[in-house]
Amino acid sequence: MALTTTQARELLNKLPKTDLGFFPTPLHKLEKLSEQLDIELYIKRDDFTGSNLFGGNKTRKLEYLIGKAKAEGCDHVFTYGAVQSNHAMQTIWAASKNGIKPVVYLAAIVPIDENDIKANLLLDRIFDAEIHIIDPLEGESFMDTENRSFKMGEEHIKRLEAEGHKCMNIPIGGADETGSLGYVDGITELFEQADALDVEFDYFYHATGSGGTMAGMMAGRNLLGRKTVIRSISAMEIGRSYAKHAASLSNGALELMGIPSGEPLVKAEDFEPDDNYYAPGYEMPNEATTKAIKLLAKTEGILVDPVYSGKAFSALLDHVKTGKIEKGSKVVFVHTGGATVFFAEKEILGEVF
C-alpha cells in the first residue's frame, strides 16, 4: 500500500486534533555547510512549531493528544520527564491553552535550586502547572526515578477520578499511538515540501528519545511508499526492545488512521536507531556535541541543543566524515527544538562558551 500525501492528509484530518502550531514549518538549504561537507544539506525547522515561543517536535504530537483529551472531556492532563523536559513544558502550555489542568511529575537529574529556577521549569510555573519534583534515591538510575514517578502519577489520577474528574495520562515524550500521529503528519508535510522542490532526499536525520517521533516518521514513510533512509540518533541508552516498541507505535498510529491491521506496514528492522553519540548520558554534554553546536551556530546562525538535536547533528557530521553519508547525498536534518536548555543549568549546557 502506498498513499499519496493528499490521501494521507485526508485520513489524518478525520482524527480529533487541536491547532497548536504554525505549519508547515520551514525547510531550507544550509548553503555554507553544504559546500563545506560536500553534500546537499537541508534543515526542517520543527523548532518553530508552536504559538508558544519555544516550539519543538512535541507540539505536533500534542495536537493529537490534546485533541483526544478534549474529545474525551478530560479536565486534567498528566505527563512526565526530567526537570528540564521539553515535552513536559510543551504539554503544560498546550493543556493550559485548551483549558485543561496540567500535572507533571519531573525527575531531578540535576539538583534544583529553588532560589534560581531556570529555563523549562520556569516556563512550567508561568504556565501554572501542578509540579511534582522527584529526587532520585541513592543508586537509582534516571529510568528508575521515572518509573517511580509514573506510579505516583497513576495513584494521583485514581484519586482525582474517584472525585469525578476525567484525566488523560500522557506517557513520557508523548510516545504512544496517538502522539505518534504527529510525525505521520510531520513527515507527510516534509514529503509535500520535497515534492514541491522536486528533490528526492537520501537521508533524514533526527534525535530520538522516547521513540514516538521516530515511530511516526517511519509509519508515514512506509505509508507513502518512500525510500528515504531515516536515521534516528538516540539521546539516551536504548534497550533491545526499542525498535520493536517503535514498530508497535507505528502500526498503532496507522490503525488509528484506518489502515487495515493485517500484515504490519512497519517492522522493527525498518529502524536504524543509533546510540553511539549520547555518552556520557542523558542530559550530559559531550565534546563532539559541543563542537557540532558551535559549527552550526557560526556557519548558519542556527542553535541546536546539547541534549537532543546537538547530539543528532554531531552524529550527522561524523557520518559524513566516515562515509556513512556519501558525498553528494541529499540530507535533511529535522530540528526538534530544545533552545530553552541554553538557559538551564551548567551541568546540562556543557562547554559551549
C-alpha positions in Angstrom: 0.0 0.0 0.0 1.3 3.4 -1.0 -0.8 6.5 -0.4 -0.3 10.0 -1.9 0.4 12.8 0.6 -3.1 14.1 -0.2 -4.7 10.7 0.8 -2.6 10.5 4.0 -3.7 14.0 5.0 -7.3 13.2 4.4 -7.1 10.3 6.8 -5.3 12.4 9.4 -7.9 15.2 9.1 -10.6 12.8 10.3 -9.0 12.4 13.7 -9.5 14.6 16.8 -7.0 17.4 16.7 -6.4 20.8 18.2 -4.4 23.5 16.5 -1.3 24.4 18.4 1.3 25.2 15.8 2.1 27.2 12.6 2.5 24.8 9.8 4.2 24.0 7.5 7.5 24.7 9.3 10.3 25.9 7.1 12.5 23.6 5.1 15.6 25.3 3.7 19.1 24.5 2.5 22.2 25.2 4.6 24.3 26.7 1.9 27.6 27.1 3.7 27.6 23.7 5.4 26.5 22.0 2.2 29.6 23.4 0.4 31.9 22.6 3.4 30.6 19.0 3.8 30.2 18.3 0.1 26.5 17.2 0.5 23.2 18.9 -0.1 22.2 19.6 3.5 18.7 20.9 4.4 17.1 21.6 7.7 13.5 21.1 8.7 12.7 23.8 11.3 10.4 22.0 13.8 11.9 24.2 16.5 9.4 26.7 15.0 6.3 24.7 15.6 4.3 26.5 18.2 2.4 29.6 19.2 4.5 29.2 22.4 7.8 31.0 21.7 9.7 27.7 22.3 8.4 25.1 19.9 9.7 21.6 19.1 8.7 18.2 17.9 6.3 17.6 20.8 3.9 20.3 19.5 3.0 18.0 16.6 2.2 15.1 18.9 0.3 17.3 21.3 -2.1 18.5 18.6 -3.4 14.9 18.5 -3.0 14.1 22.2 -4.7 17.3 23.5 -7.3 16.9 20.7 -8.1 13.5 22.0 -8.2 14.8 25.6 -10.7 17.5 24.6 -12.8 15.0 22.7 -13.0 12.7 25.8 -13.9 15.6 28.1 -10.7 15.5 30.2 -10.1 18.2 32.7 -6.6 17.1 33.8 -3.6 16.0 31.8 -0.7 14.2 33.4 2.8 13.7 32.0 6.4 13.0 33.0 10.0 13.7 32.2 13.2 15.3 33.5 13.0 18.7 35.2 14.1 20.4 32.0 11.9 18.3 29.8 10.8 20.0 26.6 7.9 17.6 26.3 6.6 18.5 29.8 6.8 22.2 29.1 5.0 21.9 25.8 2.4 19.6 27.3 1.8 22.2 30.0 1.3 25.1 27.7 -0.8 23.1 25.3 -3.1 21.9 28.1 -3.4 25.3 29.7 -4.2 26.9 26.3 -7.1 24.5 26.0 -8.5 24.9 29.5 -7.1 21.6 30.9 -5.2 21.5 34.1 -1.6 20.2 33.6 0.0 18.0 36.2 3.6 16.9 35.8 6.0 14.6 37.7 9.6 15.6 36.9 12.7 13.7 37.8 15.5 15.9 39.1 18.6 14.6 37.3 20.4 17.9 38.0 19.7 19.3 41.5 17.2 22.2 41.6 17.9 25.5 43.3 14.5 26.8 44.3 16.0 30.3 44.5 17.1 30.2 40.9 14.5 28.4 38.8 15.6 28.3 35.1 14.5 27.5 31.6 11.7 25.0 31.1 11.0 24.7 34.8 10.5 28.4 34.9 8.1 28.3 32.0 6.2 25.3 33.6 5.5 27.6 36.6 4.5 30.6 34.5 2.0 28.3 32.6 0.6 27.4 36.0 1.2 23.6 36.1 0.9 21.5 39.2 4.5 20.4 39.5 5.9 17.4 41.5 9.7 17.2 41.6 11.0 13.7 42.2 14.5 13.4 43.6 16.5 10.2 42.7 17.1 7.8 45.5 20.7 6.7 46.2 21.9 4.4 43.5 18.8 5.0 41.4 19.1 5.4 37.6 17.1 8.0 35.6 14.7 5.4 34.4 14.2 4.0 37.9 13.3 7.5 39.1 11.0 7.9 36.1 9.3 4.6 36.8 8.7 5.7 40.4 7.1 8.9 39.1 4.8 7.0 36.8 3.4 5.1 39.7 2.9 8.3 41.7 1.1 9.8 38.7 -1.2 6.8 38.4 -2.1 6.9 42.1 -2.8 10.7 41.7 -5.1 10.0 38.7 -7.0 7.4 40.7 -7.7 9.9 43.5 -8.9 12.6 41.0 -11.1 10.1 39.1 -12.6 9.0 42.4 -13.7 12.6 42.9 -15.3 12.7 39.5 -12.5 14.2 37.3 -11.6 12.9 33.9 -7.8 12.6 33.3 -5.5 11.8 30.4 -2.2 10.1 31.3 0.3 11.0 28.6 3.5 8.9 28.6 7.0 10.4 28.7 7.7 12.1 25.4 4.1 11.7 24.3 5.2 8.4 22.9 2.1 6.4 22.3 0.0 5.6 19.2 -1.9 8.9 19.3 1.2 11.0 19.9 3.0 9.2 17.0 0.3 10.5 14.6 2.1 13.9 15.0 5.0 12.7 12.9 3.0 10.8 10.4 1.6 14.3 9.9 5.1 15.8 10.1 6.8 13.5 7.6 3.8 13.9 5.2 4.4 17.6 5.4 8.1 17.1 4.7 7.5 15.0 1.7 5.0 17.6 0.4 7.8 20.2 0.6 10.3 17.8 -1.0 7.9 17.2 -3.9 7.3 21.0 -4.3 11.1 21.4 -4.5 11.4 18.4 -6.9 14.0 16.9 -4.6 14.2 13.2 -3.6 16.1 13.1 -0.3 18.5 10.2 0.5 18.5 10.6 4.3 16.5 12.2 7.2 18.4 12.6 10.5 16.7 13.4 13.8 17.2 13.0 17.5 15.2 10.3 19.3 14.4 9.8 23.0 11.1 8.1 23.9 10.7 7.0 20.3 7.3 8.5 19.3 8.8 10.9 16.7 10.8 8.0 15.2 7.7 5.8 15.1 5.6 8.4 13.4 8.2 9.2 10.8 8.6 5.6 9.8 4.9 5.0 9.7 4.5 8.0 7.4 7.4 7.0 5.2 6.1 3.5 4.7 2.5 4.6 4.3 3.7 6.9 1.4 5.9 4.2 -0.1 9.0 6.4 0.0 12.6 5.2 0.1 14.4 7.9 2.1 16.5 6.4 4.9 15.6 7.6 8.3 18.5 7.7 10.8 17.4 8.2 14.4 20.1 9.3 16.8 19.4 8.4 20.4 19.9 10.9 23.2 20.0 8.1 25.8 20.7 4.5 26.2 18.2 2.3 24.3 17.3 -1.3 25.1 16.9 -4.3 22.8 13.2 -3.8 22.5 13.5 -0.2 21.4 12.9 -0.8 17.7 10.2 -3.4 18.4 8.3 -0.9 20.6 8.6 1.8 18.0 7.2 -0.5 15.3 4.2 -1.2 17.6 3.6 2.6 18.0 3.9 3.0 14.2 1.4 0.3 13.4 -0.9 1.5 16.2 -0.9 5.1 14.7 -1.7 3.7 11.3 -4.6 1.7 12.7 -6.0 4.9 14.3 -5.9 6.3 10.7 -8.0 3.4 9.5 -5.2 1.5 7.8 -6.0 -2.3 7.9 -4.1 -4.2 10.6 -3.3 -7.3 8.6 0.4 -7.5 7.6 2.2 -4.8 9.6 3.3 -1.9 7.4 6.2 -1.2 9.8 8.6 -3.8 11.2 11.4 -3.4 13.8 14.1 -3.9 11.2 12.9 -0.8 9.4 14.5 1.3 12.1 18.1 2.5 12.4 18.4 3.8 16.0 22.0 4.8 16.8 23.1 5.1 20.4 26.7 5.8 19.7 26.5 9.6 20.4 24.7 10.1 23.7 27.5 9.4 26.1 28.2 10.0 28.9 24.4 10.0 29.5 21.1 11.7 29.1 21.2 15.5 29.8 25.0 15.1 29.9 27.1 17.1 27.3 30.0 15.8 25.3 32.8 17.3 23.3 31.6 16.2 19.9 28.2 17.7 20.5 29.7 21.0 21.7 31.8 21.2 18.5 28.7 20.5 16.4 26.7 23.2 18.2 29.4 25.8 17.6 29.9 24.8 14.0 26.2 25.2 13.1 26.0 28.4 15.1 28.9 30.1 13.5 28.3 28.9 9.9 24.5 29.1 9.6 23.4 31.1 12.7 21.2 28.2 14.0 21.2 26.8 17.5 20.8 23.1 18.4 20.6 22.0 22.0 23.2 19.7 23.8 20.6 17.2 25.0 18.8 16.1 21.7 19.4 17.9 18.4 23.0 18.7 19.1 23.9 15.1 19.6 22.0 14.1 16.5 23.8 16.8 14.5 27.2 15.6 15.8 26.2 12.1 14.5 25.4 13.5 11.1 28.8 15.3 10.9 30.6 12.1 11.9 28.6 10.1 9.3 29.8 12.5 6.7 33.4 12.1 7.9 33.3 8.3 8.0 31.4 7.9 4.7 28.2 6.6 6.1 26.7 9.6 4.3 28.1 9.6 0.8 29.4 12.7 -0.9 26.7 14.5 -2.9 23.9 13.0 -0.8 20.7 14.9 -0.3 20.1 15.1 3.5 17.5 16.7 5.8 18.3 17.4 9.4 15.0 17.6 11.4 15.5 20.2 14.1 13.3 19.0 17.0 13.8 22.1 19.2 15.2 22.5 22.7 16.5 26.0 22.7 15.5 26.6 26.3 18.3 24.4 27.5 20.7 27.3 26.8 19.2 29.0 29.8 19.3 25.8 32.0 21.9 24.5 34.5 25.6 24.5 33.6 25.7 20.7 34.1 23.3 20.3 31.1 24.8 23.1 28.9 28.4 22.0 28.9 31.3 23.9 27.5 29.6 25.9 24.7 31.1 29.2 25.9 
